């Protein structure tokens, strides 16, 4: 557990501080002083990922129902498409319905649709439910990130998003174990598995309804537009922000390169005759580094200029992937993974935090939703692009793929601007508690 000792940090105009006299955000200090809605969202991120073992067991479930390999691949594609679309729709939903309602819709629909998978009679209907359950689960992400940004002081944005990522990573790591336990407890069947996930999602939906504010940042749209000096709304306004478009492209390229360790790397290692042990070790090394060290390193990196932190993270991921191409056997796999894992824990929190402060306050959920859409799109198509390049370039795939990180680094450095401190923001998180519903203060 990180110490709660804080140090005074001067605002140099290049970091994330809000001014002279602000304090360096620590892990425990940030969580302890956060209002209840923020703590609810951080717990919800973990629950959302922890209950996300459906994707892990989807292939086994479809196979057990007698569907062909082709149908299974199609279902996985539909699941991925639903997840990508959910991030974009979630930004709109958070803006129009409010954070609490968007969260309840997301987790409530996930609960109902997950259980419904057990009783769908035909494959077309099953594909529809798979798409909807995947989309519904992702609706939560923009709403949760919007609330974290609204109710967290400027000088703690990077740290709070590091905690957000910690919940994502911890939940993703534990989800297969939880799913396997339910699968075994259900006699190697899927009824308890899917109903277990449905109950987890439903419990969080009820808890979110009781503790989250209906809306945050509830200034009228006209007033917000006048204050921010912009007109128009929705994703069209996001597209008009050319610098942010560069950031979205950078996020897509970064995600596509990052995902190569799950697709192209195992193909490459098999072609090179390297033992499965080395791949397993590399993946485990990444998981250990991210979960064990990202929060601790963020205590330091949050003081760096966002432009430098994001650019360094992008560049190290590319350098690690390029390292795979060196002809030094397993050492290339382990060292390369170590390099890009360090890049992930340096840049990850800042990459996720920046969209919340990149544009006008009234468009925050749209900026976040567009980022998560592009990042998700990169994770979806990146493996296909990498595998296609590997079949044509063999070992040369690594420097070619790493060019994507070079592009992300250049675009990221150009795109990231110094966020303007919001006049409505305060360094005292207790102020945000007043925005929560009465139930959140009991």
N, C-alpha and C positions, 0 to 999 in steps of 0.2 A: 504494500500500500504506500502510495506516495505521501510524503510529509505535507502537512498543511501550512508549513512555513512559507511565507510569501516575501518577495523582494520588491522594492520600489523600482519601477521601470519608467524612464523618461520616454516621451513620445518624440521620436526623431523625424516623424513624417514619412517613415518608410515601413513601419511595422503595422501591428494591429491595435496598438494602444489607442485610447481615446483622449489622452491628454496627460499633462503632468500630474503626478500624484496617483495615477492608476497603479494597480498591483499586478504582478505576474500571476496568471491563473494557474493554479495547481489542480491536480486531478480530484482529490478529495474536496478541496475548497470549492471548486466549481460545482460539484454535485451537491454538496451540503447546502450551499446558498441558493441553489436553483429552486424556483417555485415548483409547487406540486405538479402542474401540467407538464413542465419540462421533464420531471422525473418519470411521469406516466409515459411520455413519449419514448424516453430512453428504454424503459422497460418494455414498451410495445415493440420497439425495433427488434429487441431480443426475441420476444414472443413471436413476432411476425416471421423471423428467420427460423426460430426453433420449431415452429409448426409447419415449416416449409419442406418437410420431407416427402411431399407428394411427388415432386420431380424425381427424387432419388428412386422411388418405388414404382413410378409410372410404367416403366418398361416391363417390370416383373408382373404388375397387375394386368396389363394388356395381354401379355403372353399367357398368363394363367386363364384368361377369359377366352383364349383360343385365337386371338388375332394374329395375322401374319407379320413378318418382319417389316414388310413395306408399310402396313397400316401403323405399326409402332413408330416407325421413323416419321410418318406423316403426323401422328399425334404429338410427337416431340417438337416438330416444327410449328404446329399450331400453338402449343404451349409457349414456345419462345416468342411467337408473334404476339400473343396475348399479353405477355409480360412487357414487351417493348411498347405496345399501344397503351397499356395501363399507366405507364409513367407520364405520357403526354396528356392523357385524359385526366389523370389525377391532378395535374396543375390547374386545369379548368375547374374541376370539381371543388378543390380547396378554395378557389377564388369565389365561386358562386354559392356554395353551400356552407362555407366556413369549415374550419379545421375539425371541429368535433363531429359535425354531420358527415364530412367526407371520410373520417376515420371509421365511424360506425358503419357507414355504407360499405366500406372496404372490408372490414373484418366480419361484418354480418353476412355479406354475400359470400365471402370465402367459406364461412362456416356452413351455410346452407348448401352451396354448390359442391363442396367437398364430400359431404354425406350423400348428395344426390348421385355422385359418380357410381355408387354401388348398385343403383337401381335403374340406370338408364338402359332401355331395351335394345337400341340399335347403334351401329357405329357412327353414322352421321350425327345423331343426337349426342353421342359421347364426345365427339369432336367439338361440338358446340359448347358443351358443359366444360370441357377442358380449357377451351379458349376463354370462357367467361371466368372460370375460377382463377386462372392465371392473371387475367386482366384485373380482377377484383383485388387480388392480393397486392398488386403493385399500386393501386390507387392510394394506399396508405403512405407511400414514400414521400411524394411532394407535400402532402398535408403535414406530415411529421416534421420534415425539414423546414417548412415555412414557420411552424410554431416555434421550433428551436431558435430560429433566427430572430423572430419577433420578441421573444421573451428572454433573450440572453444579451448581456451587455456586450458592447463592441469589442472590448479587450478580451472577451472570453469566447468569441465565435469559433476560432480554430480549435480550442480545447473541447468545446461542446460537440463539435463535429468529429473530433477524434474519438470521443465517447460514443457517438452515434455509430461510427465505423467499428468500434470495438464490439458493440452489440451485434452488428451485422456479421462480423467475422466469428464471434463466439457462437452465435446461433447457427451459422452455417456449418461450423465444425461439429456442434453437438446434435444437429438435426438428424443425421443418419443413425446416430446411436439411439436417440429417442424413438425414431421410427422402427429400428430393429427390435427394440425392447417391446414395443406394442405389437409388432408382427409376431414375435415369439409368444407373448402373453395371449394372443388371440389364436393360438394353435396353428401358426404359420398360415393364417388367413388375413384378409384385408378389412374385415368389418370393424374390428377394434382399432386398427390403424387409422382408417379414414374418419371414423366417428371420434377418435381421440383428437385428431387434428381439428375437426369441426368444433368440438367442445372448447379446446384451447382458444380458438379464434373468437368464439361466442363470449367466453368469459372476459376476454380483453375488450370486446366491443361494449359490454355492459360497464366495465370499469372506466373506459374512455368516456362514455356518455356521462358518468357521474363526476368526473374530475377535470375534463378538458373544457376550456372556455368555448363558447359558441363561435366567437370570432375574435381575432386579434388584429390590431391596426385597422380599426373600423372607421377611419375617416372617409367622408363621402368621396366618391370617385372624382367629382369635379374639383373639389378642394385639393385632393391628392395630385391631380394632373397639373393644377395651377402651381402647387408647391414644387413639383418636380420639373416643371417647365416642359411637359410633354403633352401630347394629345393622342387620342386613339387608345386602343387597348387590345388585350388578347395577345395571341402569338404573333399577329401581324406587327405589333409594336416591337416585339422581341427581334423579329427578323430585320426590322429597320435599324437595329443597333449593330452596325457593321463590325465594330470591335468585338462585340460579344459573339457574333457569328464565327469569328476566327477562333474564339475560345471553344465553341461547340465543335468545330472541326478538330481542334486539338484534342478535345475529350474523346471524340470518336476514334481518332488515330491511336491515342494512348490506350484506350480500352481494347482495341483490336490487337495491338502488339502485346499487351499484357496477357491476353487469353491464349497466346501461343503455347504456354506451358501445359495447357490441358489438351491440346490437339496436335500441333505440329511436333512438339518435343517428343512425345512417346513414339510417333511415327519415325522420327529421325533416329532415336535411340535403337529402335528395333532394326532399322536398316543398317546401323553401324555395329550391330551385334552386342550392344551393351546390355547388361543384366537388368531385369526389372527392379532389383534392389536399389539401384542408383536413382531410378526415377522416383520410387517411393520415398527414398531418403530426401531427395530434393523437394518434393511436395511437402513433406513433413517439416523440413527446415523452414520453408516459407511460412507455414501456418504457425510454427513456434515463434518465429521472429515477429510476425505481425501482432499476435496476441500478447506476447510477453513484453515487447519493447515499444510499440507505437505510442501508447499513452505517455510513457516516460520520456521518449524523445520529443514529443510534442511540447513538453514543458520548455524545451529550448527553442525548437523551430518556430513556435508561435510568435517569438520576438523578431524573427527575420522578416524582411520585406516579402509580401505575398508573391511578387513577381519572381523573386529569386527562389523561394521555396517550391513553387509550382514548376518553374523551369528546371530546377535541379532534379525534382522527382521524375519529370518526364525524361530527362536526359539519362538518368541512371537506369531507368527501366529499359531504355533502348540499348545502353551499354551492356547490361546484363544479358539481354537477348542476343546481341551480336557476339558476345563471348562464347556462346554455344558453338559457334562455327570454328573455333580453334581446334586443331587436331591433337588434343591432349587427353582424349578419352573421358573417363568419368569426372576428372578434375574440372573440365570445362562445364559440365552440367552443374556440379556443386558450387563452384565459384561464380558462375553466371547467375545462378539462382540467388546466391547471397547478395550479389550486386544489385539485381533488380528488386529484391526484397527490401534492401535498405532504401532504394528509391521510393518504393511503395509507402514505407512508414514515414519517410520525410515529407513527401508531397501529398499523400492521400488525404489527410485532414484538411489541408489548405485547398486542394482541388475541389473537395466537396463543400467547403465553407464559402468559397468565392461567389458562386451564383446567387447566394442570398443577399449579397451587398453590391452586385454588379450593375443593377439597374434601379429604376424608380421603385419606391416602396410599394405602390399600388400594384405593381407587376411582379412582386417577389415570387409568388407561387408559379407564375408562368416562366420566369427565368429558371427557377429550380426544376420545374417539370421538363423544360426543353433540354436542360443539362442531363437529367436522368434518362430522358428519351435517347439522346445521342450516345450517352455512355452505354446504355443497354443495347442500342443498335450495334455499337462496336463490339460488345461481348458476344452478340448473336452472329454477326457475319465475319468477325475476325478469324475464328477457327476455320471457316470455309475458305477464306482467302489464303490463309497460311498453308492449309493442306493442299490447295490447288497449286500454289507456288512451289511447294516442296516436290510435288510430282514432276515438275518441270525443271527445277533448278537444283534439286538435291541439297547438298551442304551449303550452296550459295544462298539458300533461302534466308539464312540468318542476317547477313548484312543488308539484304534487300528489305526484309521486314523491319529491321532497325531504322531504316530510312523514315518509316512512319513516325517513330519517336523523335527523329530529328525535326520532322515537319511540325509535330506537336510542340516541341520545345520552342521553335522559332515563333509559331503562331501564339503560343502561350505568353511568351515574353512581350509580344506586340499587344496582345489583347488585354492583359491584366492591368487594370488601372487602380490607383490608390482609392479605396472606398472613402466616401465622405461620411464622417460621423453624423448619425441622425440626431437632430435636435431633440427628438422625442425620446431618445435612448438615454438610459441612465446607467451608471456603473453599479448601482445598487439593485440587485435582482429582486429585493423584497418588493419594490414598486410593482413588478410584474405580477406578484401574487394577487394584487388587488383586482386584476383583470380576470381572475379565475372565478368560476361560479361558486356559490355559497358552499356547495358540497365539497369543493376542493380545499376550503379553509377550515373545515371541521376537524 
